[in-house]
Amino acid sequence: MFKIEKQTIVQYGRFNVVDFTTKGREIRDLINSGTLIGWDDPRLPTLSGIRRRGVTPEALRAFAIGVGVTKFVSVTDIAVYEH
């Protein structure tokens, strides 16, 4: 009758990297204090920061697939990416 498509909902846990902050509030505070340039600062694990480091989308996809998806909070060492 209404022709509404069925939605798929995927839940996943928080992805943390050792020695990096991934919390938006903490990143915003560092930007506002002048410690970081902006959301695209290459020191940040944001997509725009990673892009400025020269990481290709293919490499990022391979990293995400290698780490995997879980419903739980996961912590990954950056060394996993560097291999």
N, C-alpha and C positions, 0 to 999 in steps of 0.2 A: 504494500500500500504506500508506504513512505519511501521505499527503496533506499534505506539507510545501510551503508556498508558496515560489515562487522569490523570492529577495531581490534587490533592486537596490542596488548600492553606488555612491555618488557621491563622488568625490574632488574636493576643492577646495583652493586655496592660501590662505595666510594673508592677511587683509585688514587693511592698516594705513592709518591716517589721519595725515597730516603733523601734527606737534606734539602728538600724543596718544599715550599709551602704551596698548597693547592687550594687553600681557603680564600674565597673572594674577599672577605672582610680584611684578612691580614694583608693580602696583596694591595687592596685599596689604601690601607693605612701606610704601607711602604711607599706607594706612589705619591700620596698626599704629603708625606714627610720629605720627599725629594730623594729618598734612597734609591728608588727605581725611576726610570724615565717615563714609563707608561705601561699599558697592558701588553704592548709588543716588545718590551725589554727582552733581549735575548737570554737573560738570566732566569726568566720565568718559564714554567712548564705550560704556559698557555699556547694555544694553537698559533696565534700570531707571533709569539716569542720564539717558538720552535721553527716557524717558517723563516724568521729573520736569521736564525742560525744556519739556514741552508738545508734543512732536513726536507727531503722529498716526501710527498704524500704516500708514495709506495713504501718507503722506509717506515713511516709512522704506522701504516696499516699492518706491515709485517710485525712490528713491535706489539701492537694491540692484539693481534692474533696469537703471537707467542706467549703473551702474558695471560690471555684468556679472559672470559667474562664470568663473574661470580656474583652471587647475591650478598656476599659478605664484604666487609672492608678489607682491601688488600694493600700490602705495602711491597713495592718493588724497588730494587736497587738500580740505579741508573746504569750500572755496569752491564745489566741485561741488555739494554738498548745498544750500548757501545760495541757489542759483539755482533 
